[in-house]
Amino acid sequence: MSLTEKELSALRQSAPSGRPLGSPSWAERLALQLIIALSPRQRGRLRKAEQK
């Protein structure tokens, strides 16, 4: 079984980000059920808080 170019493109976008592969409405329902945020976060470590 081979993937279409559209399916392959969707897989390439979701795999590195860790987002579920599916329709946006399905992903939103999944996020609500698992109580997780699907919005992308900034890369890398958090910055240290400035000390005064």
BAMIMAR-842921 format. One record per atom (N, C-alpha, C, O): residue in three letters; atom name; x, y negated, z. Coordinates in nm, 4 decimals. Each point is the difference from the previous one (the first is absolute). Layout:
    r   a        px        py        pz
  ALA  CA         X         Y         Z
...
! end
This chain:
    r   a        px        py        pz
  MET   N    0.0842    0.1174    0.0000
  MET  CA   -0.0842   -0.1174    0.0000
  MET   C    0.0887   -0.1237    0.0000
  MET   O    0.0871   -0.0143    0.0858
  SER   N   -0.1086   -0.0733   -0.1799
  SER  CA    0.0790   -0.1230   -0.0050
  SER   C   -0.0882   -0.1202    0.0336
  SER   O   -0.1216    0.0027   -0.0190
  LEU   N    0.1849   -0.1065    0.0683
  LEU  CA   -0.0716   -0.1205    0.0387
  LEU   C   -0.0069   -0.0974   -0.1168
  LEU   O    0.0898   -0.0044   -0.0841
  THR   N   -0.1970   -0.0730    0.0801
  THR  CA   -0.0087   -0.1051   -0.1009
  THR   C    0.0933   -0.1128    0.0419
  THR   O    0.0463   -0.0038    0.1140
  GLU   N   -0.0193   -0.0864   -0.2046
  GLU  CA    0.0881   -0.1138    0.0313
  GLU   C   -0.0608   -0.0854    0.1112
  GLU   O    0.0729   -0.0513    0.0850
  LYS   N   -0.2039    0.0358   -0.0845
  LYS  CA   -0.0683   -0.0786    0.1037
  LYS   C    0.0143    0.0669    0.1373
  LYS   O    0.0272   -0.0673    0.0994
  GLU   N   -0.0453    0.1977   -0.0941
  GLU  CA    0.0144    0.0739    0.1265
  GLU   C    0.1436   -0.0043    0.0503
  GLU   O    0.0244   -0.0167    0.1195
  LEU   N    0.0698    0.0319   -0.2107
  LEU  CA    0.1414   -0.0040    0.0363
  LEU   C    0.0389   -0.1372    0.0547
  LEU   O    0.0758   -0.0093    0.0965
  SER   N   -0.1273   -0.0964   -0.1576
  SER  CA    0.0271   -0.1356    0.0467
  SER   C   -0.0565   -0.0210    0.1406
  SER   O    0.0661   -0.0592    0.0853
  ALA   N   -0.1876    0.1075   -0.0611
  ALA  CA   -0.0612   -0.0134    0.1325
  ALA   C    0.0801    0.0771    0.1040
  ALA   O    0.0189   -0.0481    0.1117
  LEU   N    0.0275    0.1652   -0.1467
  LEU  CA    0.0812    0.0806    0.0918
  LEU   C    0.1323   -0.0694    0.0311
  LEU   O    0.0453    0.0002    0.1145
  ARG   N    0.0157   -0.0588   -0.2153
  ARG  CA    0.1273   -0.0700    0.0201
  ARG   C   -0.0158   -0.1225    0.0897
  ARG   O    0.0939   -0.0378    0.0701
  GLN   N   -0.2103   -0.0238   -0.0717
  GLN  CA   -0.0235   -0.1159    0.0856
  GLN   C   -0.0317    0.0409    0.1431
  GLN   O    0.0421   -0.0682    0.0935
  SER   N   -0.1149    0.1773   -0.0739
  SER  CA   -0.0420    0.0359    0.1353
  SER   C    0.1068    0.0766    0.0773
  SER   O    0.0079   -0.0136    0.1221
  ALA   N    0.0731    0.0925   -0.1885
  ALA  CA    0.0984    0.0842    0.0698
  ALA   C    0.1023   -0.0799    0.0812
  ALA   O    0.0162    0.0280    0.1188
  PRO   N    0.0532   -0.1256   -0.1767
  PRO  CA    0.1006   -0.0720    0.0795
  PRO   C   -0.0599   -0.0835    0.1131
  PRO   O    0.0643   -0.0206    0.1030
  SER   N   -0.1875   -0.0275   -0.1220
  SER  CA   -0.0603   -0.0873    0.1010
  SER   C   -0.0670    0.0783    0.1122
  SER   O   -0.0265   -0.0549    0.1069
  GLY   N   -0.0011    0.1828   -0.1307
  GLY  CA   -0.0675    0.0797    0.1017
  GLY   C   -0.1506   -0.0192    0.0017
  GLY   O   -0.0684    0.0530    0.0875
  ARG   N    0.0162   -0.1282   -0.1832
  ARG  CA   -0.1446   -0.0206   -0.0078
  ARG   C   -0.0657    0.1249   -0.0576
  ARG   O    0.0585    0.0676   -0.0846
  PRO   N   -0.1801   -0.0368    0.1301
  PRO  CA   -0.0687    0.1170   -0.0549
  PRO   C   -0.0349   -0.0211   -0.1482
  PRO   O   -0.0289   -0.1115   -0.0433
  LEU   N    0.0324    0.2188   -0.0309
  LEU  CA   -0.0324   -0.0043   -0.1422
  LEU   C   -0.1477    0.0310   -0.0158
  LEU   O   -0.0429    0.1130    0.0230
  GLY   N   -0.0339   -0.2114   -0.0615
  GLY  CA   -0.1439    0.0164   -0.0175
  GLY   C   -0.0625   -0.1344   -0.0303
  GLY   O    0.0703   -0.0995   -0.0172
  SER   N   -0.2022    0.0966    0.0107
  SER  CA   -0.0681   -0.1257   -0.0291
  SER   C    0.0164   -0.0961    0.1178
  SER   O    0.0174    0.0439    0.1137
  PRO   N   -0.0227   -0.1741   -0.1400
  PRO  CA    0.0128   -0.0971    0.1083
  PRO   C   -0.1062    0.0170    0.1091
  PRO   O    0.0294   -0.0173    0.1183
  SER   N   -0.1515    0.0507   -0.1572
  SER  CA   -0.1048    0.0179    0.1016
  SER   C    0.0284    0.1233    0.0863
  SER   O   -0.0238   -0.0023    0.1207
  TRP   N    0.0741    0.1090   -0.1812
  TRP  CA    0.0346    0.1201    0.0767
  TRP   C    0.1142   -0.0298    0.0964
  TRP   O   -0.0038    0.0423    0.1156
  ALA   N    0.1054   -0.1148   -0.1622
  ALA  CA    0.1138   -0.0332    0.0847
  ALA   C   -0.0439   -0.0868    0.1179
  ALA   O    0.0492    0.0166    0.1116
  GLU   N   -0.1418   -0.1088   -0.1368
  GLU  CA   -0.0508   -0.0863    0.1073
  GLU   C   -0.0771    0.0820    0.1037
  GLU   O    0.0160   -0.0219    0.1201
  ARG   N   -0.0983    0.1149   -0.1647
  ARG  CA   -0.0738    0.0868    0.0943
  ARG   C    0.0969    0.0855    0.0809
  ARG   O   -0.0198    0.0203    0.1198
  LEU   N    0.1231    0.0290   -0.1843
  LEU  CA    0.1009    0.0800    0.0687
  LEU   C    0.0702   -0.0827    0.1077
  LEU   O    0.0206    0.0471    0.1118
  ALA   N    0.0157   -0.1697   -0.1461
  ALA  CA    0.0677   -0.0881    0.0955
  ALA   C   -0.0892   -0.0277    0.1208
  ALA   O    0.0483   -0.0032    0.1132
  LEU   N   -0.1771   -0.0167   -0.1364
  LEU  CA   -0.0925   -0.0252    0.1106
  LEU   C   -0.0144    0.1228    0.0892
  LEU   O   -0.0055   -0.0126    0.1223
  GLN   N   -0.0005    0.1297   -0.1818
  GLN  CA   -0.0147    0.1233    0.0780
  GLN   C    0.1253    0.0300    0.0812
  GLN   O   -0.0093    0.0480    0.1129
  LEU   N    0.1268   -0.0761   -0.1698
  LEU  CA    0.1256    0.0302    0.0683
  LEU   C    0.0503   -0.1167    0.0849
  LEU   O    0.1012    0.0115    0.0693
  ILE   N   -0.1729   -0.1237   -0.0754
  ILE  CA    0.0355   -0.1217    0.0725
  ILE   C    0.1456   -0.0394   -0.0316
  ILE   O    0.0837   -0.0138    0.0892
  ILE   N   -0.0575   -0.0035   -0.2180
  ILE  CA    0.1320   -0.0437   -0.0453
  ILE   C   -0.0165   -0.1161   -0.0969
  ILE   O   -0.1071   -0.0187   -0.0576
  ALA   N    0.2117   -0.0581    0.0400
  ALA  CA   -0.0007   -0.1106   -0.0961
  ALA   C    0.0666    0.0473   -0.1288
  ALA   O    0.1071    0.0608    0.0029
  LEU   N   -0.1706   -0.0888   -0.1138
  LEU  CA    0.0582    0.0381   -0.1287
  LEU   C    0.0659   -0.1180   -0.0700
  LEU   O    0.0540    0.0150   -0.1096
  SER   N   -0.0580   -0.1309    0.1717
  SER  CA    0.0633   -0.1153   -0.0632
  SER   C    0.1517    0.0148    0.0069
  SER   O    0.0534    0.0488    0.0997
  PRO   N    0.0147   -0.0902   -0.2032
  PRO  CA    0.1458    0.0137    0.0001
  PRO   C    0.0638   -0.0882    0.1067
  PRO   O   -0.0464   -0.1108    0.0270
  ARG   N    0.1515    0.1608    0.0320
  ARG  CA    0.0735   -0.0748    0.1012
  ARG   C    0.1319   -0.0468   -0.0593
  ARG   O    0.0442    0.0495   -0.1037
  GLN   N    0.0180   -0.1457    0.1710
  GLN  CA    0.1294   -0.0466   -0.0462
  GLN   C    0.1015    0.1117    0.0154
  GLN   O   -0.0110    0.0833    0.0900
  ARG   N    0.1086   -0.0820   -0.1772
  ARG  CA    0.1044    0.1022    0.0052
  ARG   C    0.1012   -0.0332    0.1081
  ARG   O    0.0196   -0.1165    0.0348
  GLY   N    0.0437    0.2186    0.0173
  GLY  CA    0.1099   -0.0192    0.0935
  GLY   C   -0.0440   -0.0127    0.1446
  GLY   O   -0.1174    0.0151    0.0339
  ARG   N    0.2164   -0.0437    0.0505
  ARG  CA   -0.0246   -0.0140    0.1428
  ARG   C   -0.0669   -0.1328    0.0307
  ARG   O    0.0090   -0.0956   -0.0770
  LEU   N   -0.0765    0.0918    0.1914
  LEU  CA   -0.0571   -0.1248    0.0468
  LEU   C    0.1129   -0.0923    0.0441
  LEU   O    0.1026    0.0456    0.0504
  ARG   N   -0.1220   -0.1739   -0.0696
  ARG  CA    0.1008   -0.0960    0.0423
  ARG   C   -0.0079   -0.0192    0.1508
  ARG   O   -0.1067    0.0131    0.0600
  LYS   N    0.2191   -0.0437   -0.0007
  LYS  CA    0.0033   -0.0271    0.1433
  LYS   C   -0.0717   -0.1312    0.0265
  LYS   O    0.0076   -0.0939   -0.0793
  ALA   N   -0.0774    0.0889    0.1921
  ALA  CA   -0.0666   -0.1239    0.0378
  ALA   C    0.1033   -0.1037    0.0398
  ALA   O    0.0995    0.0320    0.0651
  GLU   N   -0.1232   -0.1552   -0.1040
  GLU  CA    0.0940   -0.1066    0.0349
  GLU   C   -0.0072   -0.0276    0.1493
  GLU   O   -0.1086   -0.0060    0.0575
  GLN   N    0.2231   -0.0106    0.0042
  GLN  CA    0.0047   -0.0316    0.1424
  GLN   C    0.0211   -0.1493    0.0161
  GLN   O    0.0790   -0.0608   -0.0723
  LYS   N   -0.1497    0.0024    0.1672
  LYS  CA    0.0122   -0.1448    0.0248
  LYS   C    0.0793   -0.0273    0.1215
  LYS   O    0.0202   -0.1161    0.0357
! end
